[in-house]
Amino acid sequence: MSVSGLNRIEKIAAITLASVFGVRMLGLFMILPIFAIYGEQLTGYSPIWLGLAIGAYGLTQALLQIPMGMLSDKFGRKPVILAGLVVFLIGSIVAAMSETIYGVVLGRAIQGMGAIASAVLALAADLSREEQRPKVMATIGMFIGLSFTLAMILGPIVADVVGLSGLFWFTGFLTILAMAMIQFMVPNSVNKAPRGDHVALPAQISRLIRHPQLSRLNWGVFILHMALTACFVTLPKQFVASGLALENHWQIYLPALLGSFCLMVPFMIFAIKKQKEKPMFSAAIALLALALFLLWLLPSGFWSLILSVVMFFTAFNYLEATMPSILSRIAPAGVKGSVMGVYSSSQFLGAFVGGIVGGFIASQYGEQTIFLVMAVVTVIWLLLSFGMQPLKKSKSFSFATNITGEEEANKMAELLINMPGVIEATLVHTESVAYLKVDDKKVDLVAIKALLQS
């Protein structure tokens, strides 16, 4: 990720906040590739409790994601982030000290209560200039993707060396490092980005949930993460059954994930250059469904598992990388924080439901049926994706204004919307901010700034 153009504070903020976000996600994800095997050793094990342990963090994350962002608005970003990391640390310790699966479920739920994502993104926005903010956010997004990849590789290695309990202690150690970074390395906020850009506003949420285009993406990310957590209720067992010991599973995940990235990037470049983003998006969902059907049909063959997993992660990584970008382009001007809040909550809720559904299906109909059910649900998502509107190229900006009255704000919005390249304009006079969605190839940002300051 290029950080050219970023000043010193922005570079430090981008790297440290991305690292904190990545470390936390690493701690949440490392359980995925190993718990289906190690969980069987815990008192009280059953497939349903196994699924709950894998997905429990998702429920508390989904419930607290938006409130934690609002609290950071009131009490400050750093105090809320540090408090969230302390809660995450407590959850890790509870899980590490548990000898029953019920204790691990409790620990994972407490981990999820440290829902710092919205506060971290808001702090990143506060510490970056408008024109450099996309680079900072992209750096954080890249680290999230890397943390998932590292978790798939490190999970089996760490668990083999220190066991399941040690894995949670390792997560706790990483959390302490993240707390030190927030306290001593992340700069103190020097300004506040406009609230609507990065913090969810409750008054807007119900309207955005009903938005026909946004709802397709919210359901999509729900299904994507439901399929992910449901599959990991049984996928590690499939590898063991094919003859590969658990401590060697990284030998599958590493080439599979690297291969999926190599396959994903050309598809992304093609979609953007040829303006085929909508067809490629649907094609990725179809590939995900096909991978799930293959996992259901060909359960025992080693090479068929490899092929299916590469297909799965190619589709997963493509969708995970492109959906936030699509979301930001569909989102109405001035409500990006609320849109991302609903989207993130849908994502984490999907992880929770996937664990429960995966465990229930495994206990009632056999583990292999998980793949079939997830494939059918993914086909439903594919049908939903056909109703998405073609995407327009756009970027979102926010500008400070001196406008304090509603009538004056309406007049200025009318002037702005008639300027070349301006797709959408929203003025919030109570916050003295203008939110614009523009075609950056046609718009004259200097003229817009001059108009707003006149």
C-alpha positions in Angstrom: 0.0 0.0 0.0 1.6 3.3 -1.1 1.6 6.0 1.6 3.0 8.7 -0.6 1.3 12.0 0.1 0.7 11.1 3.8 2.3 13.4 6.4 4.1 12.0 9.4 1.0 11.8 11.6 -1.0 10.1 8.9 1.7 7.5 8.3 2.0 6.7 12.0 -1.8 6.6 12.3 -2.2 4.3 9.3 0.4 1.8 10.3 -0.4 1.7 14.1 -4.2 1.6 13.8 -4.0 -1.0 11.0 -1.7 -3.1 13.2 -4.1 -2.8 16.2 -7.1 -3.7 14.0 -5.1 -6.6 12.4 -3.9 -8.0 15.7 -7.4 -8.0 17.1 -8.8 -9.8 14.1 -5.9 -12.2 14.2 -7.0 -13.2 17.7 -10.6 -13.7 16.6 -9.7 -15.7 13.5 -6.9 -18.1 14.7 -9.5 -20.4 16.3 -11.2 -21.1 13.0 -8.7 -23.6 11.4 -8.2 -25.6 14.7 -11.2 -25.5 16.9 -13.2 -28.3 15.1 -10.4 -30.6 16.3 -9.3 -29.2 19.6 -12.9 -28.4 20.7 -13.6 -32.2 21.0 -11.2 -32.4 24.0 -13.3 -29.9 26.0 -15.9 -31.0 28.6 -19.5 -30.5 27.3 -18.5 -30.8 23.6 -21.3 -31.1 21.0 -21.5 -29.8 17.4 -23.9 -27.0 18.5 -21.6 -25.8 21.2 -18.7 -26.0 18.8 -20.5 -23.7 16.4 -21.4 -21.4 19.2 -17.7 -21.1 20.3 -16.6 -20.3 16.7 -19.3 -17.7 16.1 -20.1 -16.3 19.6 -18.0 -13.2 19.1 -20.2 -12.2 16.2 -23.3 -11.6 18.2 -21.7 -9.3 20.8 -19.8 -7.5 18.0 -23.0 -7.0 16.0 -24.9 -5.6 19.1 -22.1 -3.3 20.3 -20.5 -2.1 17.0 -22.6 1.0 16.6 -22.9 1.9 20.3 -19.1 1.8 20.7 -18.7 4.3 17.9 -21.2 6.6 19.5 -19.4 6.3 22.8 -16.1 7.3 21.1 -17.9 10.4 20.0 -18.8 11.3 23.6 -15.8 10.1 25.6 -13.0 10.2 23.0 -11.6 7.6 20.6 -8.6 6.4 22.6 -10.4 5.8 25.9 -13.1 3.7 24.1 -10.5 1.8 22.1 -8.4 1.0 25.2 -11.5 0.0 27.1 -12.5 -2.3 24.2 -9.1 -3.9 24.2 -9.2 -4.5 28.0 -12.6 -6.3 27.5 -11.1 -8.3 24.6 -8.1 -9.2 26.9 -10.5 -10.4 29.7 -12.4 -12.6 27.1 -9.1 -14.1 26.0 -8.1 -14.9 29.6 -11.5 -16.5 30.3 -11.2 -18.7 27.2 -7.6 -19.6 28.0 -8.5 -20.7 31.6 -11.6 -22.7 30.6 -11.6 -26.5 30.5 -15.2 -26.7 29.3 -16.6 -25.6 26.0 -19.1 -23.4 27.8 -16.2 -21.3 29.2 -14.7 -20.9 25.8 -18.1 -19.7 24.4 -18.3 -17.2 27.3 -14.7 -16.0 26.6 -15.4 -15.6 22.9 -18.6 -13.6 23.6 -16.6 -11.3 25.9 -14.0 -10.9 23.2 -16.7 -9.7 20.9 -17.8 -7.2 23.4 -14.6 -5.3 22.8 -16.1 -3.9 19.6 -13.6 -1.2 18.7 -13.8 -1.3 14.9 -16.0 1.9 14.5 -13.9 3.8 17.1 -10.6 2.8 15.3 -12.0 3.9 11.9 -13.2 7.2 13.4 -9.8 7.9 15.0 -8.2 7.1 11.7 -10.5 9.7 10.1 -9.7 12.3 12.8 -6.0 11.9 12.2 -6.1 12.2 8.4 -6.9 14.9 5.9 -9.9 14.5 3.6 -7.8 14.0 0.5 -5.5 11.4 2.2 -8.2 9.6 4.2 -8.8 6.9 1.5 -5.2 5.8 1.7 -5.3 5.4 5.5 -8.6 3.5 5.3 -7.2 1.2 2.5 -4.1 0.5 4.7 -6.4 -0.7 7.5 -8.5 -2.8 5.1 -5.3 -4.4 3.8 -4.2 -5.4 7.3 -7.6 -6.9 8.0 -7.2 -9.1 4.9 -3.7 -10.0 5.9 -4.8 -10.9 9.5 -7.3 -13.5 8.2 -4.5 -15.0 6.0 -2.1 -15.1 8.9 -4.7 -16.6 11.2 -5.3 -19.5 8.9 -1.6 -20.2 8.8 -0.6 -19.4 12.4 -3.6 -21.1 14.1 -2.5 -24.7 13.5 1.2 -23.9 14.2 0.6 -22.0 17.5 -2.0 -24.6 18.7 0.4 -27.4 17.9 3.1 -25.8 20.1 1.1 -24.4 23.0 -2.3 -26.1 22.7 -5.8 -24.4 22.6 -5.3 -22.7 26.0 -1.9 -21.4 24.8 -3.5 -20.0 21.7 -5.8 -17.8 23.8 -2.9 -16.7 26.0 -1.0 -15.8 22.8 -4.1 -13.7 21.8 -4.0 -12.0 25.2 -0.3 -11.2 24.7 -1.0 -9.6 21.3 -3.8 -7.6 22.9 -1.5 -6.1 25.4 0.9 -5.1 22.6 -2.1 -3.5 20.8 -2.9 -1.5 24.0 0.6 -0.3 24.2 0.5 0.9 20.6 -2.7 2.8 21.2 -1.4 4.5 24.4 2.2 5.3 23.3 2.4 5.2 19.5 -0.9 6.4 18.0 -1.0 10.2 17.9 -3.6 12.1 19.9 -6.5 13.3 17.7 -5.9 16.8 16.4 -9.3 17.3 14.8 -12.6 15.5 14.2 -13.7 14.3 10.8 -17.4 15.0 10.1 -19.5 12.5 12.1 -21.6 11.3 9.2 -18.5 10.0 7.4 -17.4 7.6 10.1 -19.8 7.3 13.0 -23.2 5.6 12.8 -26.1 8.0 13.6 -29.1 6.1 15.0 -31.7 8.3 13.3 -30.5 7.1 9.9 -30.2 3.4 10.5 -33.7 2.2 10.0 -34.0 4.0 6.7 -30.7 2.6 5.5 -31.7 -1.0 6.4 -34.6 -0.7 4.0 -32.5 0.8 1.2 -33.1 -1.7 -1.7 -29.5 -1.6 -3.0 -27.7 -1.4 0.4 -29.8 -4.2 1.8 -28.5 -6.5 -1.0 -24.9 -5.9 0.2 -25.9 -6.3 3.9 -27.6 -9.6 3.2 -24.6 -10.5 1.0 -22.0 -10.0 3.7 -24.3 -11.7 6.2 -24.4 -14.8 4.0 -20.6 -14.6 3.2 -19.6 -14.8 6.8 -22.3 -17.2 7.7 -20.9 -19.6 5.1 -17.3 -19.0 6.4 -18.0 -19.9 10.0 -20.4 -22.7 9.2 -17.9 -24.4 7.0 -15.1 -24.2 9.7 -17.4 -26.3 12.0 -16.3 -29.2 9.8 -13.6 -28.2 7.3 -10.6 -29.0 9.5 -12.0 -32.5 10.1 -12.2 -33.0 6.3 -8.5 -32.3 6.0 -7.7 -34.7 8.8 -9.9 -37.4 7.1 -8.0 -36.9 3.9 -4.8 -37.8 5.6 -3.3 -34.5 6.7 -2.4 -34.0 10.4 -3.8 -30.8 12.0 -0.3 -29.3 12.6 0.3 -29.5 8.9 -2.9 -27.7 7.8 -1.0 -24.5 7.2 0.6 -26.3 4.3 -2.9 -26.2 2.7 -4.0 -22.8 3.8 -0.8 -21.0 2.8 -0.7 -22.0 -0.9 -4.6 -21.9 -1.1 -4.7 -18.4 0.2 -1.7 -17.2 -1.9 -3.3 -18.9 -4.9 -6.6 -17.3 -4.3 -5.0 -13.8 -4.1 -3.1 -14.4 -7.4 -6.4 -15.5 -9.1 -8.4 -12.7 -7.5 -6.3 -9.7 -8.5 -6.6 -10.2 -12.3 -10.4 -10.5 -11.9 -10.5 -7.2 -9.9 -8.3 -5.4 -12.5 -10.5 -6.7 -15.4 -13.7 -5.7 -13.6 -12.5 -2.1 -13.0 -10.9 -1.5 -16.4 -13.7 -3.0 -18.4 -16.4 -1.6 -16.1 -17.7 -5.1 -15.5 -17.9 -4.9 -11.7 -21.5 -6.0 -11.4 -21.1 -9.2 -13.7 -17.8 -10.1 -11.9 -19.5 -9.6 -8.5 -22.2 -12.1 -9.5 -19.6 -14.4 -11.0 -17.7 -14.5 -7.7 -20.9 -15.4 -5.8 -21.5 -18.2 -8.4 -17.9 -19.4 -7.8 -18.5 -19.5 -4.1 -21.7 -21.5 -4.5 -19.8 -23.9 -6.9 -17.0 -24.4 -4.3 -19.5 -25.2 -1.6 -21.3 -27.7 -3.9 -18.0 -29.4 -4.6 -17.2 -29.6 -0.9 -20.5 -31.4 -0.5 -20.2 -33.7 -3.4 -16.5 -34.7 -3.0 -15.8 -35.0 0.7 -12.8 -37.3 1.0 -10.4 -36.6 -1.9 -7.3 -34.6 -1.0 -6.9 -32.8 -4.3 -10.6 -32.2 -4.7 -10.5 -30.5 -1.2 -7.6 -28.4 -2.4 -9.4 -27.3 -5.5 -12.6 -26.5 -3.6 -10.7 -24.5 -0.9 -8.8 -22.5 -3.5 -12.1 -21.7 -5.3 -13.8 -20.8 -2.0 -11.1 -18.4 -0.9 -10.7 -16.8 -4.3 -14.4 -16.0 -4.2 -14.4 -15.1 -0.5 -11.4 -12.7 -0.9 -12.8 -11.1 -4.0 -16.1 -10.4 -2.4 -14.6 -9.3 0.9 -12.3 -6.8 -0.9 -14.9 -5.4 -3.3 -18.0 -5.1 -1.2 -16.9 -2.2 1.0 -15.9 -0.3 -2.2 -19.3 -0.9 -3.8 -21.0 0.0 -0.5 -19.2 3.4 -0.3 -20.3 4.2 -3.9 -23.9 3.3 -3.3 -24.1 5.0 0.1 -26.0 8.3 0.1 -23.8 11.4 0.7 -23.2 12.1 4.4 -24.2 8.8 5.9 -21.2 6.6 5.2 -20.6 6.0 8.9 -24.2 4.7 9.4 -24.0 2.6 6.2 -20.7 1.0 7.4 -22.2 0.4 10.8 -25.1 -1.5 9.5 -22.8 -3.4 7.1 -20.3 -4.4 9.8 -23.2 -5.5 12.2 -24.6 -7.7 9.4 -21.1 -9.2 8.8 -20.6 -10.1 12.5 -24.2 -11.3 12.9 -23.6 -13.6 9.9 -20.6 -15.1 11.7 -22.7 -15.8 14.8 -25.6 -17.3 12.9 -23.1 -19.4 10.8 -21.7 -21.0 13.9 -25.1 -21.9 15.3 -26.5 -23.1 12.0 -23.4 -25.1 11.2 -23.5 -26.8 14.7 -27.2 -27.5 14.4 -26.9 -29.0 10.9 -23.9 -31.1 12.0 -25.8 -32.5 15.0 -29.1 -33.2 13.2 -28.2 -34.1 9.5 -24.4 -34.7 9.5 -21.5 -32.4 8.9 -21.4 -32.9 5.2 -24.9 -31.3 4.9 -23.4 -28.0 6.0 -21.9 -27.4 2.6 -25.1 -28.2 0.8 -27.2 -25.8 2.9 -24.6 -23.0 2.6 -24.4 -23.6 -1.2 -28.2 -23.2 -1.5 -28.2 -20.0 0.6 -25.4 -18.7 -1.6 -27.5 -19.4 -4.7 -30.2 -17.2 -3.2 -27.7 -14.4 -2.7 -26.7 -14.9 -6.4 -30.3 -14.3 -7.4 -30.5 -11.2 -5.2 -27.3 -9.8 -6.8 -29.0 -9.7 -10.2 -31.2 -6.9 -8.9 -28.2 -4.6 -8.2 -28.1 -1.4 -10.3 -25.0 -0.7 -12.5 -22.3 1.1 -10.4 -21.3 4.7 -11.2 -17.7 5.7 -10.6 -17.7 8.2 -7.7 -15.8 9.4 -4.7 -17.1 10.9 -1.5 -15.8 14.1 0.1 -16.7 16.3 3.0 -16.0 20.0 3.4 -16.3 22.4 6.3 -18.7 25.3 5.6 -19.8 28.5 7.4 -23.5 27.8 6.7 -25.6 27.8 9.9 -29.2 28.1 8.6 -31.4 25.6 6.9 -32.6 27.9 4.1 -29.0 28.9 3.3 -28.0 25.2 3.3 -30.8 24.3 0.8 -29.7 27.1 -1.6 -26.1 26.0 -1.4 -27.0 22.4 -2.0 -28.9 23.5 -5.1 -25.9 25.4 -6.4 -23.6 22.4 -5.7 -25.7 19.8 -7.4 -25.7 21.9 -10.6 -21.9 22.0 -10.7 -20.1 19.7 -13.2 -19.2 16.3 -11.7 -21.3 16.6 -8.6 -23.6 13.5 -8.3 -25.1 14.2 -4.9 -24.8 17.0 -2.3 -26.0 17.0 1.3 -25.4 20.0 3.7 -25.8 19.5 7.4 -26.0 23.1 8.8 -26.0 21.9 12.4 -22.5 20.5 11.9 -21.4 23.1 9.3 -20.4 20.4 6.9 -21.1 19.6 3.3 -21.1 16.0 2.0 -20.5 15.5 -1.7 -20.5 12.4 -4.0 -18.6 13.3 -7.2 -17.2 12.0 -10.4 -13.6 12.9 -9.7 -12.7 13.1 -13.4 -15.2 15.9 -14.0 -15.4 17.7 -10.8 -13.5 20.9 -9.9 -12.8 20.6 -6.2 -11.1 24.0 -6.0 -14.3 25.7 -7.4 -16.4 23.8 -4.9 -14.2 24.9 -2.0 -14.3 28.5 -3.2 -18.1 28.3 -3.5 -18.5 26.9 0.1 -16.2 29.6 1.5 -17.8 32.5 -0.3 
